[in-house]
């Protein structure tokens, strides 16, 4: 069975770095697929940051 990540397992600096990298990937995307994949990353990292701000 796959273990889900716990909020306590998230490293805020790694989340911030992932968000920054995903935002850069959106800007530098070569096509719509790359842009969409990078945008998903942005949304996931933003959700993680939001969850971290609630703890």
N, CA, C and O atoms as a Maestro MAE file, in Angstrom:
{
 s_m_m2io_version
 :::
 2.0.0
}

f_m_ct {
 s_m_title
 :::
 protein
 m_atom[220] {
  # First column is atom index #
  i_m_mmod_type
  r_m_x_coord
  r_m_y_coord
  r_m_z_coord
  i_m_residue_number
  s_m_chain_name
  s_m_pdb_residue_name
  s_m_pdb_atom_name
  i_m_atomic_number
  :::
  1 25 0.844 -1.175 0.000 1 A "UNK " " N  " 7
  2 3 0.000 0.000 0.000 1 A "UNK " " CA " 6
  3 2 0.892 1.241 0.000 1 A "UNK " " C  " 6
  4 15 1.907 1.285 0.695 1 A "UNK " " O  " 8
  5 25 0.516 2.218 -0.761 2 A "UNK " " N  " 7
  6 3 1.288 3.455 -0.882 2 A "UNK " " CA " 6
  7 2 0.975 4.392 0.280 2 A "UNK " " C  " 6
  8 15 -0.187 4.593 0.631 2 A "UNK " " O  " 8
  9 25 2.023 4.961 0.873 3 A "UNK " " N  " 7
  10 3 1.862 5.878 1.997 3 A "UNK " " CA " 6
  11 2 1.666 7.297 1.477 3 A "UNK " " C  " 6
  12 15 2.427 7.767 0.632 3 A "UNK " " O  " 8
  13 25 0.665 7.958 1.974 4 A "UNK " " N  " 7
  14 3 0.431 9.349 1.620 4 A "UNK " " CA " 6
  15 2 1.358 10.235 2.434 4 A "UNK " " C  " 6
  16 15 1.676 9.918 3.580 4 A "UNK " " O  " 8
  17 25 1.789 11.329 1.854 5 A "UNK " " N  " 7
  18 3 2.644 12.265 2.576 5 A "UNK " " CA " 6
  19 2 1.847 12.973 3.659 5 A "UNK " " C  " 6
  20 15 0.673 13.300 3.482 5 A "UNK " " O  " 8
  21 25 2.496 13.195 4.757 6 A "UNK " " N  " 7
  22 3 1.903 13.948 5.853 6 A "UNK " " CA " 6
  23 2 2.365 15.396 5.738 6 A "UNK " " C  " 6
  24 15 3.444 15.668 5.212 6 A "UNK " " O  " 8
  25 25 1.568 16.302 6.219 7 A "UNK " " N  " 7
  26 3 1.907 17.724 6.183 7 A "UNK " " CA " 6
  27 2 3.249 17.978 6.865 7 A "UNK " " C  " 6
  28 15 4.027 18.824 6.424 7 A "UNK " " O  " 8
  29 25 3.509 17.250 7.929 8 A "UNK " " N  " 7
  30 3 4.761 17.411 8.658 8 A "UNK " " CA " 6
  31 2 5.979 17.004 7.821 8 A "UNK " " C  " 6
  32 15 7.099 17.424 8.109 8 A "UNK " " O  " 8
  33 25 5.758 16.190 6.791 9 A "UNK " " N  " 7
  34 3 6.842 15.720 5.936 9 A "UNK " " CA " 6
  35 2 7.269 16.756 4.896 9 A "UNK " " C  " 6
  36 15 8.330 16.621 4.287 9 A "UNK " " O  " 8
  37 25 6.452 17.784 4.691 10 A "UNK " " N  " 7
  38 3 6.757 18.785 3.666 10 A "UNK " " CA " 6
  39 2 7.795 19.779 4.168 10 A "UNK " " C  " 6
  40 15 7.678 20.319 5.268 10 A "UNK " " O  " 8
  41 25 8.795 20.005 3.358 11 A "UNK " " N  " 7
  42 3 9.842 20.981 3.667 11 A "UNK " " CA " 6
  43 2 9.462 22.301 2.988 11 A "UNK " " C  " 6
  44 15 9.444 22.373 1.760 11 A "UNK " " O  " 8
  45 25 9.161 23.341 3.767 12 A "UNK " " N  " 7
  46 3 8.723 24.606 3.168 12 A "UNK " " CA " 6
  47 2 9.703 25.166 2.140 12 A "UNK " " C  " 6
  48 15 9.273 25.733 1.136 12 A "UNK " " O  " 8
  49 25 10.993 25.023 2.362 13 A "UNK " " N  " 7
  50 3 11.956 25.555 1.391 13 A "UNK " " CA " 6
  51 2 11.949 24.733 0.103 13 A "UNK " " C  " 6
  52 15 12.141 25.287 -0.979 13 A "UNK " " O  " 8
  53 25 11.732 23.432 0.202 14 A "UNK " " N  " 7
  54 3 11.639 22.597 -0.999 14 A "UNK " " CA " 6
  55 2 10.366 22.917 -1.776 14 A "UNK " " C  " 6
  56 15 10.367 22.907 -3.007 14 A "UNK " " O  " 8
  57 25 9.288 23.199 -1.064 15 A "UNK " " N  " 7
  58 3 8.033 23.581 -1.727 15 A "UNK " " CA " 6
  59 2 8.217 24.906 -2.462 15 A "UNK " " C  " 6
  60 15 7.786 25.045 -3.607 15 A "UNK " " O  " 8
  61 25 8.850 25.874 -1.815 16 A "UNK " " N  " 7
  62 3 9.099 27.176 -2.450 16 A "UNK " " CA " 6
  63 2 9.977 27.020 -3.687 16 A "UNK " " C  " 6
  64 15 9.737 27.660 -4.710 16 A "UNK " " O  " 8
  65 25 10.992 26.168 -3.587 17 A "UNK " " N  " 7
  66 3 11.878 25.929 -4.731 17 A "UNK " " CA " 6
  67 2 11.115 25.259 -5.875 17 A "UNK " " C  " 6
  68 15 11.280 25.628 -7.038 17 A "UNK " " O  " 8
  69 25 10.289 24.284 -5.540 18 A "UNK " " N  " 7
  70 3 9.497 23.603 -6.562 18 A "UNK " " CA " 6
  71 2 8.535 24.553 -7.260 18 A "UNK " " C  " 6
  72 15 8.341 24.470 -8.473 18 A "UNK " " O  " 8
  73 25 7.932 25.457 -6.492 19 A "UNK " " N  " 7
  74 3 7.028 26.446 -7.075 19 A "UNK " " CA " 6
  75 2 7.783 27.360 -8.026 19 A "UNK " " C  " 6
  76 15 7.322 27.629 -9.136 19 A "UNK " " O  " 8
  77 25 8.927 27.830 -7.597 20 A "UNK " " N  " 7
  78 3 9.737 28.711 -8.438 20 A "UNK " " CA " 6
  79 2 10.149 28.014 -9.740 20 A "UNK " " C  " 6
  80 15 10.083 28.604 -10.819 20 A "UNK " " O  " 8
  81 25 10.569 26.770 -9.625 21 A "UNK " " N  " 7
  82 3 10.976 26.014 -10.813 21 A "UNK " " CA " 6
  83 2 9.788 25.762 -11.746 21 A "UNK " " C  " 6
  84 15 9.929 25.835 -12.966 21 A "UNK " " O  " 8
  85 25 8.634 25.469 -11.176 22 A "UNK " " N  " 7
  86 3 7.446 25.234 -11.994 22 A "UNK " " CA " 6
  87 2 7.006 26.510 -12.705 22 A "UNK " " C  " 6
  88 15 6.610 26.473 -13.870 22 A "UNK " " O  " 8
  89 25 7.076 27.637 -12.002 23 A "UNK " " N  " 7
  90 3 6.726 28.919 -12.632 23 A "UNK " " CA " 6
  91 2 7.677 29.231 -13.788 23 A "UNK " " C  " 6
  92 15 7.248 29.719 -14.833 23 A "UNK " " O  " 8
  93 25 8.962 28.949 -13.599 24 A "UNK " " N  " 7
  94 3 9.933 29.168 -14.675 24 A "UNK " " CA " 6
  95 2 9.655 28.240 -15.853 24 A "UNK " " C  " 6
  96 15 9.826 28.626 -17.010 24 A "UNK " " O  " 8
  97 25 9.229 27.021 -15.556 25 A "UNK " " N  " 7
  98 3 8.928 26.062 -16.619 25 A "UNK " " CA " 6
  99 2 7.708 26.500 -17.426 25 A "UNK " " C  " 6
  100 15 7.648 26.252 -18.630 25 A "UNK " " O  " 8
  101 25 6.740 27.144 -16.787 26 A "UNK " " N  " 7
  102 3 5.572 27.664 -17.517 26 A "UNK " " CA " 6
  103 2 6.043 28.697 -18.535 26 A "UNK " " C  " 6
  104 15 5.621 28.676 -19.691 26 A "UNK " " O  " 8
  105 25 6.911 29.593 -18.103 27 A "UNK " " N  " 7
  106 3 7.392 30.670 -18.969 27 A "UNK " " CA " 6
  107 2 8.219 30.133 -20.134 27 A "UNK " " C  " 6
  108 15 8.129 30.639 -21.252 27 A "UNK " " O  " 8
  109 25 9.024 29.107 -19.865 28 A "UNK " " N  " 7
  110 3 9.937 28.606 -20.898 28 A "UNK " " CA " 6
  111 2 9.373 27.426 -21.690 28 A "UNK " " C  " 6
  112 15 10.080 26.846 -22.514 28 A "UNK " " O  " 8
  113 25 8.123 27.066 -21.455 29 A "UNK " " N  " 7
  114 3 7.531 25.920 -22.151 29 A "UNK " " CA " 6
  115 2 7.562 26.125 -23.658 29 A "UNK " " C  " 6
  116 15 7.294 27.214 -24.165 29 A "UNK " " O  " 8
  117 25 7.897 25.044 -24.359 30 A "UNK " " N  " 7
  118 3 8.020 25.107 -25.817 30 A "UNK " " CA " 6
  119 2 6.691 24.837 -26.530 30 A "UNK " " C  " 6
  120 15 6.528 25.172 -27.703 30 A "UNK " " O  " 8
  121 25 5.749 24.231 -25.811 31 A "UNK " " N  " 7
  122 3 4.458 23.946 -26.438 31 A "UNK " " CA " 6
  123 2 3.371 23.874 -25.366 31 A "UNK " " C  " 6
  124 15 3.643 23.998 -24.172 31 A "UNK " " O  " 8
  125 25 2.149 23.673 -25.816 32 A "UNK " " N  " 7
  126 3 1.009 23.661 -24.899 32 A "UNK " " CA " 6
  127 2 1.085 22.534 -23.874 32 A "UNK " " C  " 6
  128 15 0.678 22.713 -22.726 32 A "UNK " " O  " 8
  129 25 1.605 21.370 -24.279 33 A "UNK " " N  " 7
  130 3 1.713 20.248 -23.356 33 A "UNK " " CA " 6
  131 2 2.684 20.580 -22.223 33 A "UNK " " C  " 6
  132 15 2.361 20.380 -21.052 33 A "UNK " " O  " 8
  133 25 3.867 21.082 -22.561 34 A "UNK " " N  " 7
  134 3 4.840 21.465 -21.536 34 A "UNK " " CA " 6
  135 2 4.260 22.543 -20.623 34 A "UNK " " C  " 6
  136 15 4.444 22.500 -19.406 34 A "UNK " " O  " 8
  137 25 3.574 23.487 -21.205 35 A "UNK " " N  " 7
  138 3 2.974 24.571 -20.423 35 A "UNK " " CA " 6
  139 2 1.928 24.021 -19.454 35 A "UNK " " C  " 6
  140 15 1.886 24.420 -18.290 35 A "UNK " " O  " 8
  141 25 1.093 23.115 -19.928 36 A "UNK " " N  " 7
  142 3 0.053 22.524 -19.084 36 A "UNK " " CA " 6
  143 2 0.662 21.709 -17.943 36 A "UNK " " C  " 6
  144 15 0.206 21.788 -16.803 36 A "UNK " " O  " 8
  145 25 1.690 20.931 -18.257 37 A "UNK " " N  " 7
  146 3 2.349 20.135 -17.213 37 A "UNK " " CA " 6
  147 2 2.985 21.037 -16.158 37 A "UNK " " C  " 6
  148 15 2.881 20.769 -14.961 37 A "UNK " " O  " 8
  149 25 3.631 22.089 -16.598 38 A "UNK " " N  " 7
  150 3 4.256 23.019 -15.658 38 A "UNK " " CA " 6
  151 2 3.203 23.744 -14.832 38 A "UNK " " C  " 6
  152 15 3.408 23.984 -13.642 38 A "UNK " " O  " 8
  153 25 2.081 24.094 -15.446 39 A "UNK " " N  " 7
  154 3 1.011 24.776 -14.719 39 A "UNK " " CA " 6
  155 2 0.425 23.874 -13.644 39 A "UNK " " C  " 6
  156 15 0.065 24.347 -12.566 39 A "UNK " " O  " 8
  157 25 0.326 22.593 -13.923 40 A "UNK " " N  " 7
  158 3 -0.127 21.639 -12.904 40 A "UNK " " CA " 6
  159 2 0.835 21.669 -11.723 40 A "UNK " " C  " 6
  160 15 0.406 21.664 -10.569 40 A "UNK " " O  " 8
  161 25 2.132 21.700 -12.008 41 A "UNK " " N  " 7
  162 3 3.129 21.798 -10.940 41 A "UNK " " CA " 6
  163 2 2.933 23.053 -10.111 41 A "UNK " " C  " 6
  164 15 2.995 23.001 -8.883 41 A "UNK " " O  " 8
  165 25 2.697 24.186 -10.771 42 A "UNK " " N  " 7
  166 3 2.460 25.448 -10.061 42 A "UNK " " CA " 6
  167 2 1.271 25.293 -9.121 42 A "UNK " " C  " 6
  168 15 1.339 25.687 -7.956 42 A "UNK " " O  " 8
  169 25 0.192 24.725 -9.622 43 A "UNK " " N  " 7
  170 3 -1.016 24.589 -8.806 43 A "UNK " " CA " 6
  171 2 -0.798 23.647 -7.626 43 A "UNK " " C  " 6
  172 15 -1.298 23.899 -6.530 43 A "UNK " " O  " 8
  173 25 -0.057 22.567 -7.843 44 A "UNK " " N  " 7
  174 3 0.223 21.621 -6.760 44 A "UNK " " CA " 6
  175 2 1.083 22.279 -5.684 44 A "UNK " " C  " 6
  176 15 0.788 22.163 -4.495 44 A "UNK " " O  " 8
  177 25 2.147 22.970 -6.100 45 A "UNK " " N  " 7
  178 3 3.019 23.630 -5.115 45 A "UNK " " CA " 6
  179 2 2.298 24.758 -4.389 45 A "UNK " " C  " 6
  180 15 2.545 24.985 -3.205 45 A "UNK " " O  " 8
  181 25 1.413 25.466 -5.081 46 A "UNK " " N  " 7
  182 3 0.639 26.510 -4.402 46 A "UNK " " CA " 6
  183 2 -0.291 25.903 -3.356 46 A "UNK " " C  " 6
  184 15 -0.481 26.474 -2.282 46 A "UNK " " O  " 8
  185 25 -0.867 24.752 -3.670 47 A "UNK " " N  " 7
  186 3 -1.721 24.065 -2.705 47 A "UNK " " CA " 6
  187 2 -0.901 23.611 -1.499 47 A "UNK " " C  " 6
  188 15 -1.360 23.711 -0.361 47 A "UNK " " O  " 8
  189 25 0.302 23.118 -1.744 48 A "UNK " " N  " 7
  190 3 1.171 22.720 -0.635 48 A "UNK " " CA " 6
  191 2 1.519 23.915 0.245 48 A "UNK " " C  " 6
  192 15 1.495 23.814 1.472 48 A "UNK " " O  " 8
  193 25 1.845 25.055 -0.386 49 A "UNK " " N  " 7
  194 3 2.145 26.248 0.396 49 A "UNK " " CA " 6
  195 2 0.940 26.676 1.227 49 A "UNK " " C  " 6
  196 15 1.090 27.070 2.384 49 A "UNK " " O  " 8
  197 25 -0.239 26.600 0.649 50 A "UNK " " N  " 7
  198 3 -1.443 26.941 1.380 50 A "UNK " " CA " 6
  199 2 -1.656 26.035 2.580 50 A "UNK " " C  " 6
  200 15 -2.025 26.496 3.660 50 A "UNK " " O  " 8
  201 25 -1.423 24.752 2.387 51 A "UNK " " N  " 7
  202 3 -1.576 23.800 3.493 51 A "UNK " " CA " 6
  203 2 -0.547 24.087 4.587 51 A "UNK " " C  " 6
  204 15 -0.865 24.021 5.774 51 A "UNK " " O  " 8
  205 25 0.671 24.402 4.192 52 A "UNK " " N  " 7
  206 3 1.710 24.698 5.179 52 A "UNK " " CA " 6
  207 2 1.399 25.970 5.966 52 A "UNK " " C  " 6
  208 15 1.771 26.083 7.133 52 A "UNK " " O  " 8
  209 25 0.729 26.910 5.343 53 A "UNK " " N  " 7
  210 3 0.424 28.158 6.039 53 A "UNK " " CA " 6
  211 2 -0.681 27.969 7.082 53 A "UNK " " C  " 6
  212 15 -0.867 28.821 7.950 53 A "UNK " " O  " 8
  213 25 -1.409 26.857 6.998 54 A "UNK " " N  " 7
  214 3 -2.488 26.584 7.944 54 A "UNK " " CA " 6
  215 2 -2.021 25.838 9.190 54 A "UNK " " C  " 6
  216 15 -2.750 25.752 10.178 54 A "UNK " " O  " 8
  217 25 -0.802 25.299 9.137 55 A "UNK " " N  " 7
  218 3 -0.371 24.506 10.303 55 A "UNK " " CA " 6
  219 2 0.205 25.316 11.421 55 A "UNK " " C  " 6
  220 15 0.598 24.761 12.446 55 A "UNK " " O  " 8
  :::
 }
 m_bond[219] {
  # First column is bond index #
  i_m_from
  i_m_to
  i_m_order
  :::
  1 1 2 1
  2 2 3 1
  3 3 4 2
  4 3 5 1
  5 5 6 1
  6 6 7 1
  7 7 8 2
  8 7 9 1
  9 9 10 1
  10 10 11 1
  11 11 12 2
  12 11 13 1
  13 13 14 1
  14 14 15 1
  15 15 16 2
  16 15 17 1
  17 17 18 1
  18 18 19 1
  19 19 20 2
  20 19 21 1
  21 21 22 1
  22 22 23 1
  23 23 24 2
  24 23 25 1
  25 25 26 1
  26 26 27 1
  27 27 28 2
  28 27 29 1
  29 29 30 1
  30 30 31 1
  31 31 32 2
  32 31 33 1
  33 33 34 1
  34 34 35 1
  35 35 36 2
  36 35 37 1
  37 37 38 1
  38 38 39 1
  39 39 40 2
  40 39 41 1
  41 41 42 1
  42 42 43 1
  43 43 44 2
  44 43 45 1
  45 45 46 1
  46 46 47 1
  47 47 48 2
  48 47 49 1
  49 49 50 1
  50 50 51 1
  51 51 52 2
  52 51 53 1
  53 53 54 1
  54 54 55 1
  55 55 56 2
  56 55 57 1
  57 57 58 1
  58 58 59 1
  59 59 60 2
  60 59 61 1
  61 61 62 1
  62 62 63 1
  63 63 64 2
  64 63 65 1
  65 65 66 1
  66 66 67 1
  67 67 68 2
  68 67 69 1
  69 69 70 1
  70 70 71 1
  71 71 72 2
  72 71 73 1
  73 73 74 1
  74 74 75 1
  75 75 76 2
  76 75 77 1
  77 77 78 1
  78 78 79 1
  79 79 80 2
  80 79 81 1
  81 81 82 1
  82 82 83 1
  83 83 84 2
  84 83 85 1
  85 85 86 1
  86 86 87 1
  87 87 88 2
  88 87 89 1
  89 89 90 1
  90 90 91 1
  91 91 92 2
  92 91 93 1
  93 93 94 1
  94 94 95 1
  95 95 96 2
  96 95 97 1
  97 97 98 1
  98 98 99 1
  99 99 100 2
  100 99 101 1
  101 101 102 1
  102 102 103 1
  103 103 104 2
  104 103 105 1
  105 105 106 1
  106 106 107 1
  107 107 108 2
  108 107 109 1
  109 109 110 1
  110 110 111 1
  111 111 112 2
  112 111 113 1
  113 113 114 1
  114 114 115 1
  115 115 116 2
  116 115 117 1
  117 117 118 1
  118 118 119 1
  119 119 120 2
  120 119 121 1
  121 121 122 1
  122 122 123 1
  123 123 124 2
  124 123 125 1
  125 125 126 1
  126 126 127 1
  127 127 128 2
  128 127 129 1
  129 129 130 1
  130 130 131 1
  131 131 132 2
  132 131 133 1
  133 133 134 1
  134 134 135 1
  135 135 136 2
  136 135 137 1
  137 137 138 1
  138 138 139 1
  139 139 140 2
  140 139 141 1
  141 141 142 1
  142 142 143 1
  143 143 144 2
  144 143 145 1
  145 145 146 1
  146 146 147 1
  147 147 148 2
  148 147 149 1
  149 149 150 1
  150 150 151 1
  151 151 152 2
  152 151 153 1
  153 153 154 1
  154 154 155 1
  155 155 156 2
  156 155 157 1
  157 157 158 1
  158 158 159 1
  159 159 160 2
  160 159 161 1
  161 161 162 1
  162 162 163 1
  163 163 164 2
  164 163 165 1
  165 165 166 1
  166 166 167 1
  167 167 168 2
  168 167 169 1
  169 169 170 1
  170 170 171 1
  171 171 172 2
  172 171 173 1
  173 173 174 1
  174 174 175 1
  175 175 176 2
  176 175 177 1
  177 177 178 1
  178 178 179 1
  179 179 180 2
  180 179 181 1
  181 181 182 1
  182 182 183 1
  183 183 184 2
  184 183 185 1
  185 185 186 1
  186 186 187 1
  187 187 188 2
  188 187 189 1
  189 189 190 1
  190 190 191 1
  191 191 192 2
  192 191 193 1
  193 193 194 1
  194 194 195 1
  195 195 196 2
  196 195 197 1
  197 197 198 1
  198 198 199 1
  199 199 200 2
  200 199 201 1
  201 201 202 1
  202 202 203 1
  203 203 204 2
  204 203 205 1
  205 205 206 1
  206 206 207 1
  207 207 208 2
  208 207 209 1
  209 209 210 1
  210 210 211 1
  211 211 212 2
  212 211 213 1
  213 213 214 1
  214 214 215 1
  215 215 216 2
  216 215 217 1
  217 217 218 1
  218 218 219 1
  219 219 220 2
  :::
 }
}
